[in-house]
Amino acid sequence: MGKLALTGGAPVVAGPLGAAWPVYDERDEELLRDVLHSRSWTRSKFQDAESWVWRFEDAFAEFQDARHGVAVATGSIGMELALKAVGVEPGDEVIIPAATWITVATAVIAVGAAPVFVDIDPGTYNIDADKVEAAITPRTRAVMCVHNGGMPADMDALRELVDRHGIALVGDCAHAHGSQWRGRGVGAIEDAGAFSFQGSKVVALGEGGMVLTDRDDVQERLFGLHHVNGANGRPKPERSLPATNLRMTEWIGALGLAAMARLPEQVALREANARRLMAGLAEIPGVEGLTWDPRVTRWSFYIWHWRFIGAEFDGIQRDTFLAALKAEGVPASTGQTAPLYRNPVLTDMDCGRTNYPFNAQVYGQALDYRGFHCPETERIAATEALSFSHPLFLGPPEHMDLVLDAVRKIREHVAELHAWEVTQAGA
Ligand SMILES: Cc1ncc(COP(=O)(O)O)c(C=O)c1O
């Protein structure tokens, strides 16, 4: 029996770390009761200012420093809407990061456009702004960056690039409620930025999303496209748009308002704990946090990615280290780093009889992602990436110290871990 929990020793962490998620309090119950008694459970029943959804839109947009917010049914729908609202149409290309969630690609496909993958930056795990320009073609209509985990992408470089090329910048902000770049909320900096309120997110409402924008023309299109009847008090687009109904219910709007009262404190607590963890990791060879650019003035996060450097950890494999960490009672994973172009949606490209939008009629050329390769994405996904989920950071600071104790213990018993790895390889 060894010292490591993986080899039969006692784990460092005996109980749960962080906080249970999602949370709620009396205010949620009160607001839900108010919605119930109103008998008006959809925003179209209201003069806007009376609607819980309207109030949530205003509160969330203000929190992220945006002039407008349009609440929708899910974050993925929000991305589709954002792309349409900035003018992406069938046959266009949209540049996205190679490592992220599948609906980033399927949102592009759903509007009839082609996803074009760009490798990620090893410092931040976000789209590598230096590699975007080479991917721009005459068909490119937008860059959709993802603030991966919640770490803002390089907004200065991306904004300069899209403006120079006359294309749009869309943000997938599903992980980044509260994150700021140079003191400004993400989502407000892009032409349109889509957030998710799915049940595990930093604002967890079961389902839901919101698209933020500072542009009046984009707001008009977003609102018109998400609500087929239009609404009292909101501007109607000049042209009739082929809209559908993607609205958020008043129930979710009420939960959103209640969540807003807790959000600033949660963001501050997560960030303080992340700083403590990062400082501790910096003293242990072979592990480190992501690069925290000083322009990231607030780092809120859904997934906290960090790095394992096997060469500095006695040649141990990342997956071996991960197994040892979990055995010590620390819940960890590899986050959202898998190469998206390997997803069967992209490799099979089977969309039915006409195969729209993968067919050559739309793009003028057949699409084929099967030979695609982004070296940094592949390396990071296979050997380096580690992650913690955001509720871990809602506990007391001592929970960060326990995580660090676990990492230090593994480091101290690396020879034992090596021996375990060898037995596993032989098994
Ligand atoms: C990066 C990213 N974008 C978009 C979404 C989609 O959000 P939703 O589940 O609300 O559609 C998710 C969900 O996990 C995500 O991780």
The ligand as a Gaussian input file, in Angstrom:
#p B3LYP/6-31G(d) Opt

LIG

0 1
 C      -18.970000      27.383000     -24.727000
 C      -20.443000      27.162000     -24.698000
 N      -21.203000      27.820000     -25.562000
 C      -22.537000      27.638000     -25.613000
 C      -23.176000      26.771000     -24.760000
 C      -24.629000      26.545000     -24.945000
 O      -25.449000      26.885000     -23.918000
 P      -26.916000      26.286000     -23.826000
 O      -26.815000      24.956000     -23.155000
 O      -27.624000      27.320000     -22.994000
 O      -27.485000      26.193000     -25.188000
 C      -22.426000      26.056000     -23.825000
 C      -23.071000      25.110000     -22.891000
 O      -22.437000      24.419000     -22.129000
 C      -21.022000      26.249000     -23.797000
 O      -20.241000      25.574000     -22.932000

